[in-house]
């Protein structure tokens, strides 16, 4: 399970497992906890960018993801 915190506005912040940075997501703790993994993540959280949905799954922030898996050059 990913490590998260909740800010004073009720938004979820995810701790990156690589760098420790906290990235805020436009979802509430209630929304996060209601996701049981049976729905596709893009259907459950359409308001979240693909990069941040990946962070929900892997715990790796977009910056670290790009360092670990650099984009392929054409």
Phi and psi restraints in degrees (range 20) as a CNS / XPLOR table:
assign (resid 1 and name C) (resid 2 and name N)
       (resid 2 and name CA) (resid 2 and name C) 1.0 -73.7 20.0 2
assign (resid 2 and name N) (resid 2 and name CA)
       (resid 2 and name C) (resid 3 and name N) 1.0 155.3 20.0 2
assign (resid 2 and name C) (resid 3 and name N)
       (resid 3 and name CA) (resid 3 and name C) 1.0 -94.4 20.0 2
assign (resid 3 and name N) (resid 3 and name CA)
       (resid 3 and name C) (resid 4 and name N) 1.0 131.1 20.0 2
assign (resid 3 and name C) (resid 4 and name N)
       (resid 4 and name CA) (resid 4 and name C) 1.0 -139.2 20.0 2
assign (resid 4 and name N) (resid 4 and name CA)
       (resid 4 and name C) (resid 5 and name N) 1.0 164.6 20.0 2
assign (resid 4 and name C) (resid 5 and name N)
       (resid 5 and name CA) (resid 5 and name C) 1.0 -134.4 20.0 2
assign (resid 5 and name N) (resid 5 and name CA)
       (resid 5 and name C) (resid 6 and name N) 1.0 169.1 20.0 2
assign (resid 5 and name C) (resid 6 and name N)
       (resid 6 and name CA) (resid 6 and name C) 1.0 -125.3 20.0 2
assign (resid 6 and name N) (resid 6 and name CA)
       (resid 6 and name C) (resid 7 and name N) 1.0 128.2 20.0 2
assign (resid 6 and name C) (resid 7 and name N)
       (resid 7 and name CA) (resid 7 and name C) 1.0 -83.6 20.0 2
assign (resid 7 and name N) (resid 7 and name CA)
       (resid 7 and name C) (resid 8 and name N) 1.0 178.5 20.0 2
assign (resid 7 and name C) (resid 8 and name N)
       (resid 8 and name CA) (resid 8 and name C) 1.0 -65.3 20.0 2
assign (resid 8 and name N) (resid 8 and name CA)
       (resid 8 and name C) (resid 9 and name N) 1.0 -18.4 20.0 2
assign (resid 8 and name C) (resid 9 and name N)
       (resid 9 and name CA) (resid 9 and name C) 1.0 -90.7 20.0 2
assign (resid 9 and name N) (resid 9 and name CA)
       (resid 9 and name C) (resid 10 and name N) 1.0 -0.4 20.0 2
assign (resid 9 and name C) (resid 10 and name N)
       (resid 10 and name CA) (resid 10 and name C) 1.0 88.3 20.0 2
assign (resid 10 and name N) (resid 10 and name CA)
       (resid 10 and name C) (resid 11 and name N) 1.0 3.9 20.0 2
assign (resid 10 and name C) (resid 11 and name N)
       (resid 11 and name CA) (resid 11 and name C) 1.0 -82.6 20.0 2
assign (resid 11 and name N) (resid 11 and name CA)
       (resid 11 and name C) (resid 12 and name N) 1.0 150.3 20.0 2
assign (resid 11 and name C) (resid 12 and name N)
       (resid 12 and name CA) (resid 12 and name C) 1.0 -87.4 20.0 2
assign (resid 12 and name N) (resid 12 and name CA)
       (resid 12 and name C) (resid 13 and name N) 1.0 136.6 20.0 2
assign (resid 12 and name C) (resid 13 and name N)
       (resid 13 and name CA) (resid 13 and name C) 1.0 -116.1 20.0 2
assign (resid 13 and name N) (resid 13 and name CA)
       (resid 13 and name C) (resid 14 and name N) 1.0 130.9 20.0 2
assign (resid 13 and name C) (resid 14 and name N)
       (resid 14 and name CA) (resid 14 and name C) 1.0 -102.2 20.0 2
assign (resid 14 and name N) (resid 14 and name CA)
       (resid 14 and name C) (resid 15 and name N) 1.0 133.0 20.0 2
assign (resid 14 and name C) (resid 15 and name N)
       (resid 15 and name CA) (resid 15 and name C) 1.0 -85.8 20.0 2
assign (resid 15 and name N) (resid 15 and name CA)
       (resid 15 and name C) (resid 16 and name N) 1.0 122.9 20.0 2
assign (resid 15 and name C) (resid 16 and name N)
       (resid 16 and name CA) (resid 16 and name C) 1.0 -67.7 20.0 2
assign (resid 16 and name N) (resid 16 and name CA)
       (resid 16 and name C) (resid 17 and name N) 1.0 131.0 20.0 2
assign (resid 16 and name C) (resid 17 and name N)
       (resid 17 and name CA) (resid 17 and name C) 1.0 -73.3 20.0 2
assign (resid 17 and name N) (resid 17 and name CA)
       (resid 17 and name C) (resid 18 and name N) 1.0 -15.7 20.0 2
assign (resid 17 and name C) (resid 18 and name N)
       (resid 18 and name CA) (resid 18 and name C) 1.0 -89.6 20.0 2
assign (resid 18 and name N) (resid 18 and name CA)
       (resid 18 and name C) (resid 19 and name N) 1.0 -54.6 20.0 2
assign (resid 18 and name C) (resid 19 and name N)
       (resid 19 and name CA) (resid 19 and name C) 1.0 -108.4 20.0 2
assign (resid 19 and name N) (resid 19 and name CA)
       (resid 19 and name C) (resid 20 and name N) 1.0 -13.7 20.0 2
assign (resid 19 and name C) (resid 20 and name N)
       (resid 20 and name CA) (resid 20 and name C) 1.0 84.8 20.0 2
assign (resid 20 and name N) (resid 20 and name CA)
       (resid 20 and name C) (resid 21 and name N) 1.0 -5.3 20.0 2
assign (resid 20 and name C) (resid 21 and name N)
       (resid 21 and name CA) (resid 21 and name C) 1.0 -63.0 20.0 2
assign (resid 21 and name N) (resid 21 and name CA)
       (resid 21 and name C) (resid 22 and name N) 1.0 144.5 20.0 2
assign (resid 21 and name C) (resid 22 and name N)
       (resid 22 and name CA) (resid 22 and name C) 1.0 -99.5 20.0 2
assign (resid 22 and name N) (resid 22 and name CA)
       (resid 22 and name C) (resid 23 and name N) 1.0 124.3 20.0 2
assign (resid 22 and name C) (resid 23 and name N)
       (resid 23 and name CA) (resid 23 and name C) 1.0 -110.2 20.0 2
assign (resid 23 and name N) (resid 23 and name CA)
       (resid 23 and name C) (resid 24 and name N) 1.0 125.0 20.0 2
assign (resid 23 and name C) (resid 24 and name N)
       (resid 24 and name CA) (resid 24 and name C) 1.0 -82.5 20.0 2
assign (resid 24 and name N) (resid 24 and name CA)
       (resid 24 and name C) (resid 25 and name N) 1.0 136.5 20.0 2
assign (resid 24 and name C) (resid 25 and name N)
       (resid 25 and name CA) (resid 25 and name C) 1.0 -112.5 20.0 2
assign (resid 25 and name N) (resid 25 and name CA)
       (resid 25 and name C) (resid 26 and name N) 1.0 151.1 20.0 2
assign (resid 25 and name C) (resid 26 and name N)
       (resid 26 and name CA) (resid 26 and name C) 1.0 -83.1 20.0 2
assign (resid 26 and name N) (resid 26 and name CA)
       (resid 26 and name C) (resid 27 and name N) 1.0 50.0 20.0 2
assign (resid 26 and name C) (resid 27 and name N)
       (resid 27 and name CA) (resid 27 and name C) 1.0 -136.3 20.0 2
assign (resid 27 and name N) (resid 27 and name CA)
       (resid 27 and name C) (resid 28 and name N) 1.0 157.6 20.0 2
assign (resid 27 and name C) (resid 28 and name N)
       (resid 28 and name CA) (resid 28 and name C) 1.0 -95.1 20.0 2
assign (resid 28 and name N) (resid 28 and name CA)
       (resid 28 and name C) (resid 29 and name N) 1.0 166.2 20.0 2
assign (resid 28 and name C) (resid 29 and name N)
       (resid 29 and name CA) (resid 29 and name C) 1.0 -62.3 20.0 2
assign (resid 29 and name N) (resid 29 and name CA)
       (resid 29 and name C) (resid 30 and name N) 1.0 -37.8 20.0 2
assign (resid 29 and name C) (resid 30 and name N)
       (resid 30 and name CA) (resid 30 and name C) 1.0 -60.2 20.0 2
assign (resid 30 and name N) (resid 30 and name CA)
       (resid 30 and name C) (resid 31 and name N) 1.0 -43.4 20.0 2
assign (resid 30 and name C) (resid 31 and name N)
       (resid 31 and name CA) (resid 31 and name C) 1.0 -64.3 20.0 2
assign (resid 31 and name N) (resid 31 and name CA)
       (resid 31 and name C) (resid 32 and name N) 1.0 -42.5 20.0 2
assign (resid 31 and name C) (resid 32 and name N)
       (resid 32 and name CA) (resid 32 and name C) 1.0 -62.0 20.0 2
assign (resid 32 and name N) (resid 32 and name CA)
       (resid 32 and name C) (resid 33 and name N) 1.0 -46.9 20.0 2
assign (resid 32 and name C) (resid 33 and name N)
       (resid 33 and name CA) (resid 33 and name C) 1.0 -71.8 20.0 2
assign (resid 33 and name N) (resid 33 and name CA)
       (resid 33 and name C) (resid 34 and name N) 1.0 -20.0 20.0 2
assign (resid 33 and name C) (resid 34 and name N)
       (resid 34 and name CA) (resid 34 and name C) 1.0 -78.3 20.0 2
assign (resid 34 and name N) (resid 34 and name CA)
       (resid 34 and name C) (resid 35 and name N) 1.0 -14.3 20.0 2
assign (resid 34 and name C) (resid 35 and name N)
       (resid 35 and name CA) (resid 35 and name C) 1.0 -81.7 20.0 2
assign (resid 35 and name N) (resid 35 and name CA)
       (resid 35 and name C) (resid 36 and name N) 1.0 115.7 20.0 2
assign (resid 35 and name C) (resid 36 and name N)
       (resid 36 and name CA) (resid 36 and name C) 1.0 -99.3 20.0 2
assign (resid 36 and name N) (resid 36 and name CA)
       (resid 36 and name C) (resid 37 and name N) 1.0 3.5 20.0 2
assign (resid 36 and name C) (resid 37 and name N)
       (resid 37 and name CA) (resid 37 and name C) 1.0 88.1 20.0 2
assign (resid 37 and name N) (resid 37 and name CA)
       (resid 37 and name C) (resid 38 and name N) 1.0 -5.4 20.0 2
assign (resid 37 and name C) (resid 38 and name N)
       (resid 38 and name CA) (resid 38 and name C) 1.0 -80.4 20.0 2
assign (resid 38 and name N) (resid 38 and name CA)
       (resid 38 and name C) (resid 39 and name N) 1.0 -30.0 20.0 2
assign (resid 38 and name C) (resid 39 and name N)
       (resid 39 and name CA) (resid 39 and name C) 1.0 -86.4 20.0 2
assign (resid 39 and name N) (resid 39 and name CA)
       (resid 39 and name C) (resid 40 and name N) 1.0 150.6 20.0 2
assign (resid 39 and name C) (resid 40 and name N)
       (resid 40 and name CA) (resid 40 and name C) 1.0 -62.5 20.0 2
assign (resid 40 and name N) (resid 40 and name CA)
       (resid 40 and name C) (resid 41 and name N) 1.0 139.6 20.0 2
assign (resid 40 and name C) (resid 41 and name N)
       (resid 41 and name CA) (resid 41 and name C) 1.0 -60.4 20.0 2
assign (resid 41 and name N) (resid 41 and name CA)
       (resid 41 and name C) (resid 42 and name N) 1.0 -34.4 20.0 2
assign (resid 41 and name C) (resid 42 and name N)
       (resid 42 and name CA) (resid 42 and name C) 1.0 -70.1 20.0 2
assign (resid 42 and name N) (resid 42 and name CA)
       (resid 42 and name C) (resid 43 and name N) 1.0 -24.7 20.0 2
assign (resid 42 and name C) (resid 43 and name N)
       (resid 43 and name CA) (resid 43 and name C) 1.0 -81.0 20.0 2
assign (resid 43 and name N) (resid 43 and name CA)
       (resid 43 and name C) (resid 44 and name N) 1.0 -37.1 20.0 2
assign (resid 43 and name C) (resid 44 and name N)
       (resid 44 and name CA) (resid 44 and name C) 1.0 -71.5 20.0 2
assign (resid 44 and name N) (resid 44 and name CA)
       (resid 44 and name C) (resid 45 and name N) 1.0 -37.9 20.0 2
assign (resid 44 and name C) (resid 45 and name N)
       (resid 45 and name CA) (resid 45 and name C) 1.0 -128.6 20.0 2
assign (resid 45 and name N) (resid 45 and name CA)
       (resid 45 and name C) (resid 46 and name N) 1.0 65.5 20.0 2
assign (resid 45 and name C) (resid 46 and name N)
       (resid 46 and name CA) (resid 46 and name C) 1.0 -66.0 20.0 2
assign (resid 46 and name N) (resid 46 and name CA)
       (resid 46 and name C) (resid 47 and name N) 1.0 -21.7 20.0 2
assign (resid 46 and name C) (resid 47 and name N)
       (resid 47 and name CA) (resid 47 and name C) 1.0 -79.8 20.0 2
assign (resid 47 and name N) (resid 47 and name CA)
       (resid 47 and name C) (resid 48 and name N) 1.0 -7.2 20.0 2
assign (resid 47 and name C) (resid 48 and name N)
       (resid 48 and name CA) (resid 48 and name C) 1.0 -98.6 20.0 2
assign (resid 48 and name N) (resid 48 and name CA)
       (resid 48 and name C) (resid 49 and name N) 1.0 136.3 20.0 2
assign (resid 48 and name C) (resid 49 and name N)
       (resid 49 and name CA) (resid 49 and name C) 1.0 -64.5 20.0 2
assign (resid 49 and name N) (resid 49 and name CA)
       (resid 49 and name C) (resid 50 and name N) 1.0 156.2 20.0 2
assign (resid 49 and name C) (resid 50 and name N)
       (resid 50 and name CA) (resid 50 and name C) 1.0 -55.9 20.0 2
assign (resid 50 and name N) (resid 50 and name CA)
       (resid 50 and name C) (resid 51 and name N) 1.0 -38.1 20.0 2
assign (resid 50 and name C) (resid 51 and name N)
       (resid 51 and name CA) (resid 51 and name C) 1.0 -63.9 20.0 2
assign (resid 51 and name N) (resid 51 and name CA)
       (resid 51 and name C) (resid 52 and name N) 1.0 -40.1 20.0 2
assign (resid 51 and name C) (resid 52 and name N)
       (resid 52 and name CA) (resid 52 and name C) 1.0 -79.1 20.0 2
assign (resid 52 and name N) (resid 52 and name CA)
       (resid 52 and name C) (resid 53 and name N) 1.0 -26.7 20.0 2
assign (resid 52 and name C) (resid 53 and name N)
       (resid 53 and name CA) (resid 53 and name C) 1.0 -65.5 20.0 2
assign (resid 53 and name N) (resid 53 and name CA)
       (resid 53 and name C) (resid 54 and name N) 1.0 -38.5 20.0 2
assign (resid 53 and name C) (resid 54 and name N)
       (resid 54 and name CA) (resid 54 and name C) 1.0 -60.8 20.0 2
assign (resid 54 and name N) (resid 54 and name CA)
       (resid 54 and name C) (resid 55 and name N) 1.0 -38.5 20.0 2
assign (resid 54 and name C) (resid 55 and name N)
       (resid 55 and name CA) (resid 55 and name C) 1.0 -63.4 20.0 2
assign (resid 55 and name N) (resid 55 and name CA)
       (resid 55 and name C) (resid 56 and name N) 1.0 -36.6 20.0 2
assign (resid 55 and name C) (resid 56 and name N)
       (resid 56 and name CA) (resid 56 and name C) 1.0 -60.7 20.0 2
assign (resid 56 and name N) (resid 56 and name CA)
       (resid 56 and name C) (resid 57 and name N) 1.0 -35.5 20.0 2
assign (resid 56 and name C) (resid 57 and name N)
       (resid 57 and name CA) (resid 57 and name C) 1.0 -81.7 20.0 2
assign (resid 57 and name N) (resid 57 and name CA)
       (resid 57 and name C) (resid 58 and name N) 1.0 -43.9 20.0 2
assign (resid 57 and name C) (resid 58 and name N)
       (resid 58 and name CA) (resid 58 and name C) 1.0 -101.1 20.0 2
assign (resid 58 and name N) (resid 58 and name CA)
       (resid 58 and name C) (resid 59 and name N) 1.0 -23.3 20.0 2
assign (resid 58 and name C) (resid 59 and name N)
       (resid 59 and name CA) (resid 59 and name C) 1.0 82.3 20.0 2
assign (resid 59 and name N) (resid 59 and name CA)
       (resid 59 and name C) (resid 60 and name N) 1.0 7.3 20.0 2
assign (resid 59 and name C) (resid 60 and name N)
       (resid 60 and name CA) (resid 60 and name C) 1.0 -107.2 20.0 2
assign (resid 60 and name N) (resid 60 and name CA)
       (resid 60 and name C) (resid 61 and name N) 1.0 125.8 20.0 2
assign (resid 60 and name C) (resid 61 and name N)
       (resid 61 and name CA) (resid 61 and name C) 1.0 -69.1 20.0 2
assign (resid 61 and name N) (resid 61 and name CA)
       (resid 61 and name C) (resid 62 and name N) 1.0 160.4 20.0 2
assign (resid 61 and name C) (resid 62 and name N)
       (resid 62 and name CA) (resid 62 and name C) 1.0 -56.7 20.0 2
assign (resid 62 and name N) (resid 62 and name CA)
       (resid 62 and name C) (resid 63 and name N) 1.0 -39.6 20.0 2
assign (resid 62 and name C) (resid 63 and name N)
       (resid 63 and name CA) (resid 63 and name C) 1.0 -62.7 20.0 2
assign (resid 63 and name N) (resid 63 and name CA)
       (resid 63 and name C) (resid 64 and name N) 1.0 -48.9 20.0 2
assign (resid 63 and name C) (resid 64 and name N)
       (resid 64 and name CA) (resid 64 and name C) 1.0 -65.5 20.0 2
assign (resid 64 and name N) (resid 64 and name CA)
       (resid 64 and name C) (resid 65 and name N) 1.0 -38.3 20.0 2
assign (resid 64 and name C) (resid 65 and name N)
       (resid 65 and name CA) (resid 65 and name C) 1.0 -56.8 20.0 2
assign (resid 65 and name N) (resid 65 and name CA)
       (resid 65 and name C) (resid 66 and name N) 1.0 -45.9 20.0 2
assign (resid 65 and name C) (resid 66 and name N)
       (resid 66 and name CA) (resid 66 and name C) 1.0 -68.7 20.0 2
assign (resid 66 and name N) (resid 66 and name CA)
       (resid 66 and name C) (resid 67 and name N) 1.0 -26.5 20.0 2
assign (resid 66 and name C) (resid 67 and name N)
       (resid 67 and name CA) (resid 67 and name C) 1.0 -74.9 20.0 2
assign (resid 67 and name N) (resid 67 and name CA)
       (resid 67 and name C) (resid 68 and name N) 1.0 -39.7 20.0 2
assign (resid 67 and name C) (resid 68 and name N)
       (resid 68 and name CA) (resid 68 and name C) 1.0 -73.9 20.0 2
assign (resid 68 and name N) (resid 68 and name CA)
       (resid 68 and name C) (resid 69 and name N) 1.0 -42.5 20.0 2
assign (resid 68 and name C) (resid 69 and name N)
       (resid 69 and name CA) (resid 69 and name C) 1.0 -122.6 20.0 2
assign (resid 69 and name N) (resid 69 and name CA)
       (resid 69 and name C) (resid 70 and name N) 1.0 77.7 20.0 2
assign (resid 69 and name C) (resid 70 and name N)
       (resid 70 and name CA) (resid 70 and name C) 1.0 -60.8 20.0 2
assign (resid 70 and name N) (resid 70 and name CA)
       (resid 70 and name C) (resid 71 and name N) 1.0 145.8 20.0 2
assign (resid 70 and name C) (resid 71 and name N)
       (resid 71 and name CA) (resid 71 and name C) 1.0 -59.3 20.0 2
assign (resid 71 and name N) (resid 71 and name CA)
       (resid 71 and name C) (resid 72 and name N) 1.0 142.1 20.0 2
assign (resid 71 and name C) (resid 72 and name N)
       (resid 72 and name CA) (resid 72 and name C) 1.0 -73.1 20.0 2
assign (resid 72 and name N) (resid 72 and name CA)
       (resid 72 and name C) (resid 73 and name N) 1.0 139.8 20.0 2
assign (resid 72 and name C) (resid 73 and name N)
       (resid 73 and name CA) (resid 73 and name C) 1.0 -85.1 20.0 2
assign (resid 73 and name N) (resid 73 and name CA)
       (resid 73 and name C) (resid 74 and name N) 1.0 143.5 20.0 2
